Amino acid sequence: MGTFTVVSAAIAATLCAVSTMSTARLAAQQMPPARPAFRSGAQLIVETVTVKDKDGKVVEGLTAKDFNVTEDGVPQAISFVEFQKVESAPGGAGSAATAEAVGADLGRPPTTPGAPPAVAYQISTPPPGDTRYRDRRLIVLYFDLTAMPPPDLTRAYAAARRFIKDQLQPQDLIAIMTFQGGAVKVKHDFTNDRQQLEEVFLRLIYGDDLDGDGIPDVTPDSGTAFGQDDAEFNILNTDRQLSALQTAVTMLRPLPEQKSLVYFASGLRLNGVDNQAQLRATTNAAIRANVSIFPVDARGLVAQAPLGDATVASPGGLAMFTGTAAAGIQTNFQRSQDTLYSLAKDTGGKALFDNNDLSLGIVQAAESVSSYYIVGYYSTHTARDGKFRRVRVTLTGGLSAELTFRQGYFADKEFARFTAADKERQLEEALMLENPVTEITIAMELNYFQLDRAEYFVPVAVKIPGSELALARRGGAARTVIDFIGEVKDDYGITIQNVRDKLDIKLSDDTAAQLAKRPIQYETGFTLLPGKYVIKFLARDAETGRIGTYQSAFTIPNLNRELKRVPISSVVLSSQRVPMSGALYSVKKGAAPSVDPLVSDGSKLIPSVTRVFSTSRDLYVFLQAYERTEPAMPPLVAFVSFYRGDVKAFETAPLAVTGNFDPKTRAVPLRFSVPLSGFPPGRYECQVTVLNPNGQKVAFWRADIALVP
């Protein structure tokens, strides 16, 4: 028997009441007029519930007295129940009856009551009593233009136009959103008018000048729902795409109905510099907004050659004969779909992969919505603590049926404007939240260096865009404090290390001008044993109360067991070395620890974190090699290579390392300085190679970097 997955939403509402003392009483007291305000708060929680009998048919005619709702085991008083009757048109999608009902002919008005006559550039919330969305299926077509090359984008547009032309049903309402240039834009509010939707796609494909007179046919929208211009933090990770998707689903939250968002993209892969907390925050926002995400891989069915197509140079080495190279290509492709699958699975949607009929993804989103009940109640849990509330819906009176509903939601959270005594407690609670707070952009880099046979030093570099503090400056603050709190847990969830620190920044005119262009960097470190760990790190602007979260899993290998290759540490890429006394935008906790290998000759190497470098500066490369079985300094040769695609763009001369052997840590430091002035801007792969000629061993390290003018 088929089941139907629905999403619950909770909508916070604040009810205000103002009372005024009578004029006679004020006169008797001979006091200035007083206007005391009394406010009470309540959270309206909305659950969408599907009720089916044993034959899989939707049960109709239920009322509030037929439902029982508990939240964290506490019974809730149901305020209203509304039935949404969503039925497919006779004859199925694409039939002549459907086309006539929708009004596909040019010049015909929209069939949706109250629908806006023109592009609104926002999702409108119907006023009380407006029933324009009753018994409708709300479908959002979301195009991530930053993640699709032109061929994939053309296929996505064609699939959407084909669905609207041939498969749109009377009860279907379509909204169109795009993400491009750092902004989420609503190209059209919900409607089923084919002419208006077709005009939107024509503008997306050909631009706004459809008549060719050189004048845009519509005025471009200047406002954006999401606009963050910190390109350095978004070039090599997908945080920005996920944050934009979070913005899109949050825009849909005021609508209590069930929504389906069809997400067109050419894969979405989380890399090493991505923030796992942002993925979780996006998923939770979709659940909170009652949105199911249906990702569609716009690449369609890809027929890949085992060793790459004609755009890839012929590979070499043993890997092409053992099948390792072919397996690596296939694994990379599958990983680009993992995040899309996770978004679908966690929000109640379904992903469409490896299918050339992209319109099928829209059909799946439409068919997933059947008749359902909207059950609303005011939660007795009024604390805005961001914690998970477990919801259970059952039928009363001995009624027997299968109920499908979202099992809970994350409460709203508010961490601003607390008293001094509460701020520390609230920051600790934010660290423990399963629903991360991602109001501030954070990038992090973790490295590891072996101290002895057992312990490793793990330096942590956290970077925050200076523009994030612009809000505090605009608010008139002369200074602001950034609070930091973090913890490292092992594979069993046990906290191994933690940190609590702060950075006090003066917001003078000169400092504010620099913050608009320069990031703020925080440095700390841990001593850990080999193993698998998870780090969760929070930063809070104490002036505005905004919080950012970074979460990532990392592994410290046991280099003592490395016998086939040269044991090496992680590789640090940097574009600056600063004196220890000149770290203006870094937290200084006295002198740097003697175990920190990034400190040398009174200067500290600052990790790039984002791995975005300017061609006007040199690139510094640092790592350590270890030879614990060697009684003396082994001869090592190292060099750095840069690849653009599969073409080697540059390679340094081999560096013979013959000194600086640390007899205590048995470490050999390797330092390179590479001028970038002759490199064209773009993306590269940086490879570091370390050779031990005597032991006939080698080690490789690779990472993506980006060069900007």
C-alpha positions in Angstrom: 0.0 0.0 0.0 1.5 3.3 -1.0 2.2 5.9 1.7 2.5 9.6 1.5 5.1 11.7 3.3 4.2 15.1 4.5 6.1 17.9 6.3 5.0 19.8 9.3 5.5 23.5 9.8 5.4 25.8 12.7 4.6 29.4 12.3 5.5 31.8 15.2 3.0 34.5 15.9 3.1 37.3 18.5 -0.1 38.7 19.8 0.0 42.2 21.2 -2.5 44.0 23.3 -2.3 47.6 24.4 -4.5 49.1 27.1 -4.8 52.8 28.0 -5.8 54.2 31.3 -9.0 56.2 31.3 -8.8 60.0 31.1 -10.7 60.6 34.3 -8.3 58.4 36.3 -5.3 60.2 34.7 -6.7 63.5 35.7 -7.4 62.4 39.2 -3.8 61.2 39.7 -2.5 64.4 38.0 0.2 62.3 36.3 1.5 62.4 32.7 -0.3 60.1 30.3 0.9 56.5 30.7 0.5 53.9 28.0 1.5 50.5 29.5 1.8 47.7 27.0 1.1 44.1 27.8 2.3 41.4 25.4 1.7 37.7 25.3 3.3 35.3 22.9 2.1 32.0 21.4 3.4 29.7 18.8 0.9 28.5 16.2 2.0 25.0 15.0 0.7 23.6 11.8 0.8 19.9 11.0 -0.2 18.5 7.6 -1.6 15.0 8.1 -2.6 12.4 5.6 -5.3 9.9 6.7 -5.8 6.8 4.6 -7.9 3.7 5.2 -6.8 0.1 4.8 -7.4 0.4 1.0 -5.1 3.4 0.6 -8.0 5.9 0.1 -8.0 9.3 1.8 -10.4 9.5 4.7 -12.6 12.6 4.4 -15.0 14.4 6.8 -12.8 14.4 9.9 -13.1 17.4 12.3 -11.0 18.7 15.2 -12.7 16.3 17.7 -11.4 13.3 15.7 -7.7 14.2 16.2 -5.5 14.1 19.2 -2.1 15.9 19.2 0.7 15.7 21.8 4.0 17.6 21.8 6.8 16.1 23.9 4.1 14.0 25.5 2.0 17.0 26.5 -1.6 17.1 25.1 -2.3 20.1 22.9 -5.6 21.9 22.3 -6.4 21.8 18.6 -7.4 25.2 17.3 -8.6 24.3 13.8 -8.7 21.5 11.2 -9.0 22.2 7.5 -9.2 19.6 4.8 -7.3 20.2 1.5 -8.9 18.2 -1.3 -6.3 17.7 -4.0 -7.5 15.5 -6.9 -6.0 14.9 -10.3 -8.0 16.1 -13.3 -10.0 13.5 -15.2 -8.0 12.2 -18.1 -4.6 12.8 -16.4 -2.0 15.4 -16.9 -1.7 16.8 -20.4 -5.2 16.0 -21.5 -7.3 18.4 -23.6 -9.6 19.0 -20.6 -6.7 20.0 -18.5 -5.3 22.4 -21.0 -8.7 24.0 -21.4 -9.2 24.3 -17.7 -5.8 25.9 -17.2 -6.4 28.5 -19.9 -3.3 28.0 -22.0 -4.4 30.3 -24.9 -2.6 33.6 -25.1 -4.4 36.6 -23.8 -6.6 34.7 -21.4 -6.5 35.8 -17.7 -5.1 33.7 -14.9 -7.5 31.1 -13.5 -6.3 31.5 -10.0 -8.6 33.7 -7.8 -6.6 36.6 -6.5 -3.4 35.7 -8.3 -1.2 38.8 -9.1 -1.5 40.1 -12.6 2.2 40.6 -13.1 5.5 39.4 -11.7 5.6 40.1 -7.9 9.3 39.3 -7.2 8.2 37.9 -3.9 6.0 35.2 -2.4 2.8 36.9 -1.4 1.0 35.9 1.8 -2.8 35.8 1.3 -4.8 38.0 3.6 -7.2 36.5 6.1 -10.2 34.9 4.3 -8.4 34.6 1.0 -8.7 31.0 -0.2 -6.6 31.2 -3.3 -4.4 28.2 -2.2 -7.1 26.0 -1.0 -7.3 22.5 -2.6 -4.1 23.4 -4.7 -0.8 21.8 -5.2 2.0 24.4 -4.6 5.1 23.7 -6.7 8.2 25.8 -6.8 10.7 25.5 -9.7 14.1 26.5 -8.2 17.0 26.9 -10.7 20.5 27.1 -9.1 22.2 29.0 -12.0 25.5 28.9 -10.1 25.6 25.1 -10.4 24.6 24.4 -14.0 26.6 24.9 -17.2 24.6 26.2 -20.2 23.8 22.7 -21.7 22.3 21.5 -18.4 20.5 24.8 -17.9 18.9 24.5 -21.4 17.7 21.0 -20.5 16.2 22.2 -17.2 14.4 25.1 -18.9 13.1 22.8 -21.6 11.8 20.3 -19.1 10.0 22.9 -17.1 8.4 24.4 -20.2 7.3 21.0 -21.4 5.6 20.3 -18.0 3.8 23.6 -18.0 2.6 23.1 -21.6 1.5 19.5 -21.5 1.3 18.3 -17.9 0.0 21.2 -15.8 -3.3 20.5 -14.1 -5.9 22.9 -12.8 -5.0 22.4 -9.2 -1.3 23.0 -9.8 0.2 26.4 -8.9 3.7 27.1 -10.1 6.2 29.6 -8.7 9.6 30.2 -10.2 12.8 31.1 -8.3 16.4 31.4 -9.3 19.7 31.8 -7.5 22.4 33.7 -9.4 24.9 36.5 -8.6 24.5 35.9 -4.8 20.8 36.5 -4.7 17.6 34.4 -4.5 15.0 36.0 -6.8 11.3 35.2 -7.2 10.7 35.4 -10.9 7.0 34.7 -10.5 4.6 34.1 -7.6 2.3 31.1 -7.6 0.0 30.9 -10.7 -1.2 28.4 -13.2 -1.4 30.9 -16.1 0.7 29.4 -18.8 1.3 32.6 -20.7 2.8 34.3 -17.7 5.0 31.3 -16.9 6.2 31.0 -20.5 7.1 34.7 -20.5 9.2 34.2 -17.4 11.2 31.4 -19.1 11.6 33.4 -22.3 13.2 36.2 -20.2 15.4 33.7 -18.4 16.6 32.3 -21.8 16.8 35.4 -23.9 16.9 38.2 -21.4 14.4 41.0 -20.7 14.6 42.6 -24.2 12.1 40.2 -26.0 11.1 42.6 -28.7 14.7 43.5 -29.7 14.4 47.3 -29.3 17.3 47.5 -26.9 15.1 48.5 -24.0 14.3 45.9 -21.3 10.6 45.0 -21.3 10.5 44.9 -17.6 12.2 46.8 -14.9 14.9 44.7 -13.2 14.3 44.0 -9.6 17.0 45.6 -7.4 16.1 43.9 -4.1 17.2 40.4 -3.3 16.2 38.0 -0.7 19.8 36.7 -0.2 22.8 38.7 -1.1 26.2 37.9 0.3 29.2 39.2 -1.6 32.0 37.4 0.2 33.3 35.6 -2.8 36.4 34.3 -1.1 34.3 32.2 1.3 32.2 30.7 -1.5 34.4 29.9 -4.4 35.5 26.4 -3.3 32.6 25.3 -1.2 28.8 24.9 -1.5 27.8 26.7 1.7 26.5 29.6 -0.4 24.3 27.4 -2.5 22.8 25.7 0.6 22.4 29.0 2.4 20.5 30.4 -0.6 18.3 27.3 -0.6 17.6 27.9 3.1 16.6 31.5 2.2 14.2 30.1 -0.5 12.4 27.7 1.8 12.2 30.3 4.5 10.3 32.6 2.1 7.7 29.9 1.7 7.2 29.5 5.4 4.3 31.9 5.9 2.1 29.7 3.7 0.7 26.8 5.9 0.0 24.6 2.9 2.2 21.8 1.8 4.8 22.9 -0.7 7.1 21.0 -3.1 10.3 22.6 -4.3 11.9 21.1 -7.4 15.6 21.9 -7.2 17.4 21.9 -10.6 21.2 21.6 -10.3 24.1 19.8 -11.9 25.1 17.9 -8.7 26.0 19.4 -5.3 29.1 18.0 -3.6 30.3 18.9 -0.2 34.1 19.3 -0.1 36.6 19.5 2.7 36.0 23.2 3.3 32.3 22.9 3.4 30.3 23.5 6.6 28.2 20.5 7.5 26.2 22.7 9.9 24.8 24.6 6.9 23.4 21.4 5.3 21.6 20.5 8.5 20.3 24.1 8.9 18.9 24.1 5.4 17.2 20.7 6.0 15.7 21.9 9.2 14.5 25.1 7.6 12.7 23.1 4.9 11.0 21.0 7.6 10.0 24.1 9.5 8.5 25.7 6.4 6.6 22.6 5.4 8.6 22.2 2.2 9.6 18.9 0.5 12.7 19.2 -1.7 12.8 17.3 -5.0 16.3 17.6 -6.5 16.7 17.0 -10.2 20.2 16.3 -11.6 20.1 18.4 -14.8 23.0 16.4 -16.2 20.5 13.6 -17.0 21.8 10.1 -17.9 25.5 10.6 -18.3 27.4 8.0 -20.5 30.9 8.3 -19.2 33.9 6.6 -20.7 35.7 4.4 -18.1 38.8 6.6 -18.3 37.2 9.9 -19.2 35.8 11.4 -22.4 37.5 13.4 -25.2 37.9 16.4 -22.9 40.2 14.5 -20.6 43.8 13.8 -21.4 44.8 10.1 -21.6 45.7 8.9 -18.1 48.9 7.1 -17.2 50.3 4.9 -14.5 49.2 1.6 -13.0 45.7 2.9 -12.1 44.4 2.7 -15.6 45.2 -1.0 -15.8 43.8 -2.0 -12.3 40.6 -0.2 -12.7 41.4 2.3 -9.9 41.1 5.3 -12.3 37.8 4.3 -13.7 36.4 3.6 -10.2 37.6 7.0 -9.1 35.8 8.8 -11.9 32.6 6.9 -11.1 32.9 7.6 -7.3 33.4 11.3 -7.9 30.3 11.5 -10.0 28.2 9.6 -7.4 29.5 11.9 -4.6 28.2 14.9 -6.5 24.7 13.4 -6.1 25.0 12.4 -2.4 24.0 15.9 -1.0 21.0 16.1 -3.3 19.8 12.7 -2.2 20.3 13.8 1.5 18.2 16.9 0.9 15.4 14.8 -0.6 15.5 12.0 2.0 15.5 14.4 5.0 12.7 16.6 3.8 10.2 14.0 2.5 11.0 14.5 -1.2 12.4 12.3 -3.9 15.5 12.8 -6.0 15.6 12.3 -9.8 19.0 11.0 -11.0 20.3 9.5 -14.3 17.1 10.3 -16.3 17.0 12.4 -19.4 13.3 13.3 -18.9 13.8 16.0 -16.3 10.2 16.9 -16.3 9.6 13.6 -14.5 11.0 15.3 -11.4 8.3 17.9 -11.5 5.7 15.2 -12.1 6.9 13.3 -9.0 6.7 16.5 -6.9 3.1 17.1 -8.1 1.9 13.6 -7.6 3.4 13.4 -4.1 0.7 15.7 -2.9 -2.7 14.2 -2.3 -5.6 15.3 -0.1 -4.6 16.1 3.4 -5.6 17.8 6.6 -4.1 21.0 8.1 -4.1 20.7 11.8 -3.3 23.8 13.8 -2.7 24.3 17.5 -1.0 26.8 19.8 2.0 25.0 21.5 2.2 25.1 25.3 6.0 25.2 24.9 6.6 28.9 24.4 10.4 28.9 25.0 12.3 30.1 21.8 15.2 27.8 22.5 15.6 26.1 19.2 15.1 22.7 20.6 13.4 19.8 18.9 9.7 19.2 19.7 8.5 15.7 19.1 4.9 15.7 17.8 2.5 12.8 17.7 -0.9 12.8 16.0 -3.5 10.1 16.6 -7.2 9.6 15.9 -9.8 9.5 18.7 -13.0 7.5 19.1 -11.4 4.2 18.0 -11.0 5.3 14.4 -8.5 3.1 12.6 -6.5 4.5 9.7 -2.9 5.1 8.6 -1.6 8.6 9.5 1.4 10.2 7.9 2.8 13.4 9.4 6.1 15.0 10.3 7.3 13.6 13.7 8.4 17.0 15.1 9.9 20.4 14.4 12.7 22.6 15.7 11.4 25.5 17.8 12.3 29.1 16.8 15.4 30.4 18.5 16.4 33.8 19.7 19.8 34.5 21.2 20.0 38.3 21.0 19.5 40.9 23.7 20.1 38.6 26.7 21.3 39.7 30.1 25.0 39.3 31.0 24.2 36.4 33.2 22.2 34.6 30.4 24.7 35.1 27.5 27.1 32.4 28.6 24.3 29.9 29.2 22.7 30.7 25.9 25.9 30.3 23.9 26.4 26.9 25.5 22.9 25.9 24.6 23.5 27.1 21.0 26.5 24.7 20.9 24.3 21.8 21.9 21.5 22.5 19.4 20.8 19.9 16.8 19.5 22.7 14.6 22.6 24.8 14.0 22.4 28.6 13.9 24.0 29.9 10.6 23.5 33.6 10.8 27.3 34.4 10.4 29.5 32.9 7.7 32.4 30.8 9.0 35.2 29.0 7.3 37.6 26.7 9.1 40.8 24.8 8.4 42.2 22.0 10.5 45.7 20.6 10.2 47.8 18.0 12.0 51.5 17.7 12.9 53.1 14.9 14.8 54.7 15.7 18.1 55.8 12.3 19.2 54.9 8.7 18.5 51.5 9.2 20.2 50.3 12.8 20.1 49.5 15.3 17.3 49.2 19.0 17.4 46.0 20.2 15.6 46.0 23.9 14.8 42.6 25.4 14.0 42.1 28.5 11.9 38.7 30.1 11.8 38.0 32.9 9.4 34.9 35.3 9.4 34.2 38.0 6.8 34.8 41.4 8.3 31.7 42.6 6.7 29.7 40.5 9.1 30.5 43.1 11.8 29.1 46.0 9.7 25.8 45.6 11.4 27.3 46.4 14.8 29.0 49.5 13.3 25.9 50.7 11.6 24.1 50.3 15.0 26.4 52.9 16.5 28.6 50.5 18.5 32.1 51.7 19.2 33.4 48.2 19.8 32.1 44.6 19.6 33.1 41.3 21.1 33.1 38.1 19.2 32.6 35.1 21.5 34.0 31.7 20.5 33.0 28.4 21.8 33.8 24.9 20.5 34.3 21.3 21.2 35.9 18.2 19.7 34.2 14.9 20.1 35.5 11.4 19.3 33.8 8.6 17.3 31.7 7.7 20.4 30.3 11.2 21.0 32.6 11.9 24.0 33.9 15.4 24.3 37.7 15.3 24.2 38.7 19.0 24.0 36.8 22.3 24.2 37.6 26.0 23.8 36.0 29.2 25.1 37.5 32.5 24.0 36.6 36.0 22.8 37.9 38.8 20.6 37.4 42.4 21.4 37.4 44.7 18.4 37.3 48.5 18.3 35.0 49.7 15.6 36.7 53.0 14.7 36.2 54.6 11.3 39.6 53.2 10.2 38.9 49.7 11.6 35.4 49.6 10.0 36.9 50.5 6.6 39.4 47.7 6.9 36.8 45.2 8.1 34.8 45.7 4.9 37.7 44.3 3.0 39.6 42.0 5.4 38.5 38.9 7.3 38.8 38.3 11.0 40.8 35.2 11.8 40.9 33.3 15.1 43.7 30.8 15.9 43.7 28.0 18.5 44.9 24.4 18.7 44.4 21.0 20.3 46.6 18.1 21.2 45.0 14.8 20.1 45.7 11.1 19.5 45.1 9.5 16.1 41.4 8.8 15.4 38.2 10.1 14.0 36.7 13.3 15.4 33.9 15.8 14.9 34.5 19.5 15.7 31.7 22.0 16.3 32.5 25.6 16.6 30.4 28.7 17.2 31.1 32.4 16.9 28.7 35.1 18.2 28.7 38.8 17.6 27.9 40.0 21.1 26.6 43.4 19.9 24.0 42.1 17.4 23.5 38.6 18.9 24.1 36.9 15.5 25.6 33.4 15.7 27.5 31.3 13.2 28.2 27.5 13.4 30.8 25.4 11.7 30.7 21.6 12.0 33.0 19.1 10.3 34.3 15.6 10.7 38.1 15.1 10.5 40.6 12.2 10.8 44.1 12.2 12.3 46.0 9.3 10.7 48.5 7.2 12.6 51.6 8.0 10.7 53.6 5.4 12.6 51.8 2.8 10.5 52.7 4.4 7.2 55.3 2.1 5.6 54.6 2.3 1.9 54.7 6.1 1.5 56.7 8.9 3.1 54.8 10.0 6.2 53.8 13.6 5.9 51.7 16.1 7.9 48.8 18.0 6.3 49.9 20.8 4.0 49.3 24.5 4.9 48.8 27.0 2.1 49.2 30.6 2.9 49.7 34.0 1.4 51.0 35.9 4.4 53.5 35.6 7.3 53.0 38.1 10.1 55.0 38.9 13.2 53.6 37.5 16.4 53.0 41.0 17.6 51.2 42.1 14.5 48.2 39.7 14.4 45.7 42.6 14.6 42.6 40.5 13.7 43.6 37.3 15.5 42.9 36.3 19.0 46.2 36.5 21.0 46.5 34.3 24.0 50.1 35.3 24.9 53.0 33.7 23.1 52.4 31.0 20.5 52.8 27.5 21.9 56.3 26.1 21.2 54.7 23.1 19.6 53.1 25.1 16.9 55.1 24.4 13.7 53.5 27.4 11.9 55.6 29.7 14.1 59.2 30.2 12.9 61.7 33.0 13.5 59.2 35.2 15.4 56.6 35.0 12.6 53.5 33.0 12.1 52.2 31.5 8.9 48.5 32.3 8.5 46.6 29.5 6.8 44.4 30.7 3.9 41.4 28.6 5.1 39.4 29.5 2.0 42.3 28.6 -0.4 41.7 31.7 -2.5 44.9 33.6 -3.4 45.8 36.8 -5.1 48.2 36.8 -8.0 49.9 39.9 -6.6 51.2 37.8 -3.6 53.5 34.8 -3.2 52.1 31.4 -2.2 53.7 29.9 0.9 53.6 26.1 1.2 54.5 24.3 4.5 54.5 20.7 5.6 56.5 18.2 7.6 57.9 14.8 6.7 58.6 12.2 9.3 61.2 9.4 9.3 61.1 7.8 12.8 63.0 4.7 11.6 65.9 6.7 10.3 68.8 7.4 12.8 69.8 10.6 10.9 68.4 13.0 8.5 67.2 11.1 5.4 67.6 12.7 1.9 64.3 14.1 0.7 63.3 15.8 -2.5 60.1 17.8 -2.8 58.4 20.0 -5.4 55.1 21.7 -6.0 53.0 21.3 -9.2 50.0 23.2 -10.4 47.4 21.7 -12.8 44.6 23.4 -14.7 42.3 20.7 -15.8 44.6 17.9 -16.8 47.4 20.1 -18.0 50.4 20.9 -15.9 50.6 24.7 -15.7 53.7 25.0 -13.5 56.1 23.0 -11.4 58.8 24.3 -9.0 62.3 23.1 -9.2 63.0 20.0 -7.0 64.0 21.1 -3.5 66.6 18.9 -1.9 66.1 18.9 1.9 69.3 18.0 3.8 69.0 19.9 7.1 66.7 21.1 9.9 66.0 17.6 11.2 64.4 17.8 14.6 65.8 14.9 16.7 62.9 15.1 19.1 59.9 15.0 16.8 61.9 13.3 14.0 60.2 15.9 11.7 61.7 17.5 8.6 60.1 20.9 7.8 59.5 21.6 4.1 58.9 25.2 3.0 58.2 26.6 -0.5 57.6 30.1 -1.8 55.9 30.3 -5.2 55.4 33.6 -7.1 51.9 33.8 -8.5 52.3 36.9 -10.6 52.6 35.0 -13.9 49.6 32.8 -13.3 46.3 33.5 -15.1 43.4 33.8 -12.6 41.2 30.7 -12.3 41.0 27.4 -10.6 44.0 25.0 -10.2 44.9 21.8 -8.5 48.0 22.2 -6.2 50.0 19.1 -5.8 52.9 18.6 -3.3 55.2 15.6 -4.0 57.8 14.4 -1.4 60.3 11.7 -2.5 62.7 9.6 -0.4 65.3 8.3 -3.0 67.0 5.9 -0.6 63.8 4.3 0.7 62.1 4.5 -2.8 59.0 6.0 -1.2 56.9 8.9 -2.3 53.9 10.9 -0.9 51.4 13.1 -2.7 49.0 15.8 -1.5 46.4 17.6 -3.6 43.9 20.3 -3.1 41.9 22.8 -5.2 42.9 26.4 -5.1 41.6 29.6 -6.8 43.6 32.5 -8.0 42.1 36.0 -8.3 43.6 39.2 -9.6 
